[in-house]
Amino acid sequence: MNTVTKRTVTFSGRGIGRGSAVGKLNFYRRADRQASAAMRRSRGAAEETEQLRTAIRQASDQLDELYSRTLRDAGEEEAKIFEIHRMLLDDEDFFETAQSLILDGFSAAYSVSEAAERYSSVLASIDDEYLSARAADLRDVASRVAGILSGEQQKNGVGELDGDEKYIIAADDLTPSETVQLDREKILGFVTFAGSPNSHTAILARALGIPALIGTGEMDGEYHGRQAIIDADSGLLYVDPDDELLARYAKIEKAAKDGERALQHLRGKKSRTKGGREIHVYANIGSSDEAATALKHDAEGIGLLRSEFLYLKQDHCPDENQLFTAYRDTVTTMKGRQVIIRTLDIGADKKVAYFDQADEENPAMGLRGVRLTLSRRDLFRTQLRAICRASAYGKVSVMIPMVALPDEVAECRKLLREVQNELAREGVKFDPSMQFGIMIETPSAVIMSRELAGMVDFFSVGTNDLAQYALAADRQNHAVAELCDRGREPVLRMIALAAKSAHEAGIWIGICGELAADLTLTQRLIDIGVDELSVSPPYVLPLRGKIIECN
């Protein structure tokens, strides 16, 4: 839908992300991979099948890189998009359909595109936003494989504009991988003619803080290079804005930049409320490489180092020295600041092929987190040894995920003592006073929080899992995931109960889930009694700014 006032053309859509931007429109041009794939010449079924397997392996490696990049730039929840892509890539039915087309005499490139089109067309035809979004994901995955097979994966891109100015992307739609790979130094925002607020692209736009507009309807390519204003808050795009609009948004943009500059003055300062209460602001990271990013954003420490990254990046289990080196590098980079290492949280939507895990009908409630590590003691001991060795190089704490009952904590503490005794006998240095904590992310852990608090040195609340378990709403299912947004009150009350138990036992409590970054909840969390908040690195200074405004 669009309206014209004088010379200004106004498009309306669904605003995603944050803020507004002024710049030229730059239309995104996608390589015509379907046309290339339609060149059906086959080099023989055996050769085409092997080519397909090779392309799938290469695509898997690319998705691993995208996972790491998204984890760094946006966070764990957003990075899981590419784990879902990996699952689609590994789908046996999809592969068998493509292979059957190869056996019928078609090329691998054509076969993978045709197989994806068949599946995605069925999903897209169903009147369900979640399934429609998954159809887009499947096309993205197939396009990646077809691009590798045809040598065209690098041909996507934006048009050329004069100079080095930044611009607003316009496209029919953007896949998650295209969104992540946009040049953030050049992109002011993006507009898509189609798309869904539940799409993974929309989720990434929110996480990356890019002002975006989706579902505007078709836009004429003649607008390429024209001045525009995108306003995600109002859901509007103005093409050829008049002087009054430009002046209004110039004031808005100046106020936003002034706010960003003001945050820079908070570097090196304590995150202290008006009442004098200090709240520690830490960062969530997914690998040792991201520790420097946390420091760049002035994080006081690492509130969550997701230790899965080494397990997910390779096709075999990392040994103790690999783990130790990665942990030590993180600890030394942080220069004496707190580093909390979460033990392995594989399971649910994070699978490792070489673990040979059985399929589960309800994996979110299956063998994951501490349940998995306690079932594989050798693996757990190896990781605990590496963490303890890293503690000799800085301030390290260990944190256990997915705790439900006190006996799990007792067993973990017992294993930790055994590992520390082994290291002492071997003459290996470690910090014997290293703190031991657990994640509060199951309702049972909240109910048992008084008993659990007497067994540990700290709590850290994983609000993402706690919300889905408390509300019986799968956060990976977008048909019900919005319940986790609407149902915050019961989650906040559970946090309050855990905080009361923690403080009565004389231990501290933090939050490392999404609620920590919601500035509308900061005062409430402080009132509840939370002592530490851990967020993605870009949110550290805005959160500190909010804390100093709180009572």
Secondary structure, DSSP 8 states (H G I E B T S, - for coil): -EEEETTEEEEE-EEESS-EEEEEEEEEE---HHHHHT----S-HHHHHHHHHHHHHHHHHHHHHHHHHHHHHT-HHHHHHHHHHHHHHT-HHHHHHHHHHHHTT--HHHHHHHHHHHHHHHHHHSS-HHHHHHHHHHHHHHHHHHHHHHT-TT--EE---STT--EEEEES---HHHHHTS-TTTEEEEEESS--TTSHHHHHHHHHT--EEE------GGGTT-EEEEETTTTEEEES--HHHHHHHHHHHHHHHHHHHHHHTTTT---B-TTS-B-EEEEEESSGGGHHHHHHTT-SEEEEEETTHHHHHSSS---HHHHHHHHHHHHHHTTTSEEEEE----BTTB--GGG-----SSGGGSS-THHHHHHSHHHHHHHHHHHHHHGGGS-EEEEE-S--SHHHHHHHHHHHHHHHHHHHHHT----TT-EEEEEE-SHHHHHTHHHHHTT-SEEEE-HHHHHHHHHT--TT-TTTTTHHHHTHHHHHHHHHHHHHHHHHTT-EEEE-SGGGG-GGGHHHHHHHT--EEEE-GGGHHHHHHHHTT--
